[in-house]
Amino acid sequence: MRSPRMLTAVGLLAALTLAACGTTEEPGGPARSEVKPTEAAPPVTVTDARGKKVTLEKGPATKVVSLEWSETEDLVTLGVMPVGVADVKGYSTWVKAADLDKDVADVGTRGEPSADAIVALEPDLIVMEADRGSPIVAQLEKTAPVVVVKGTDASRNIAQMKANFQLIATAVGKQDKAKAVLADFDEKLAGAKRTLTDAGATGQGFAMADGWMEGSSVSIRMFGKGSLMSDLAEEVGLVNKWTGKVDAAWGLGQTDVEGLTGLGDVHFFYSASEDDVFAEGLADNAIWKSLPFVENKQVHKLEPGTWTFGGPLSCGDFVDQLVRALAP
């Protein structure tokens, strides 16, 4: 079987042969000497999360493969539909802020992308996160330039999200679009803060979680200080009441229903794009039903597909939902 590169070469040779047998111009078209050659785009160089300068010799990338959902969202937001994405089905379930076209190719899982599937797409850029599949970077770089972004920074997650967005925008030549999107996002944050202040909600306690079932038991993952969702909520004036242990990179912690008893009378937000462990798995749990925020009907399920590790659009969706819950 011929490789995609071989087929492309054969197709090009056939096209050249046909051109040699026919006329040198379309009927009624300009003479060949009058056609101005397309000016080549200048190279683009970016410095990625590795501190490595990555140069795109042919200019801004147009055929991009993305191996992480946050960066996939960024690309679509910028108006660059990727040709390949890791776990298309998962993205379409968990990320609703920026929809993929139906013809976007699936290139395997985020943890184990298929190098063969990526090579077949002949991309001019591959985007991935620093903590995903680093052993395959060298292999992928034989196919196309690879830009690695830092997926999280617990000390400055909003700023890191913006930096990733701007880095990708530069690589695909969409700096102006990025500037406009981020300006809208900043205005959304400022507007949300004003609205919550006017509603007397500033300083209100909140908590954020997702979870899953393991047999009959429920595991709960808390978004503590240093997580992107916590940073967004605190940016608009709320206070994260989860004080349990969290990991240093993502600000995420593990607990069970008993661990929620110290939260007090907060607004409790949770994400569940598949199984709803809070409404279903804990429906008959006596401890859950006795929690103040449950008794006071201050439990808020995020809209399905609100990606809690996303770019400006997903972050903006989350902020909008905070405002609707606390300042209806």
Secondary structure, DSSP 8 states (H G I E B T S, - for coil): ---HHHHHHHHHHHHHHHHHHS-SS-TT---GGGS--------EEEE-TTS-EEEETTSS-SSEEESSHHHHHHHHHTT---SEES-HHHHHHH--SS---TT-EE-B-SSSB-HHHHHHT--SEEEEETTS-GGGHHHHTTTS-EEEE----TTSHHHHHHHHHHHHHHHTT-HHHHHHHHHHHHHHHHHHHHHHHHTT-TT-EEEEEEEEEETTEEEEEEE-TTSHHHHHHHHTT-EE---S---TTT-EEEE-GGGGTTS-S-EEEEE-SS--IIIIITTT-HHHHHSHHHHTT-EEE--TT--TT--HHHHHHHHHHHHHHH--
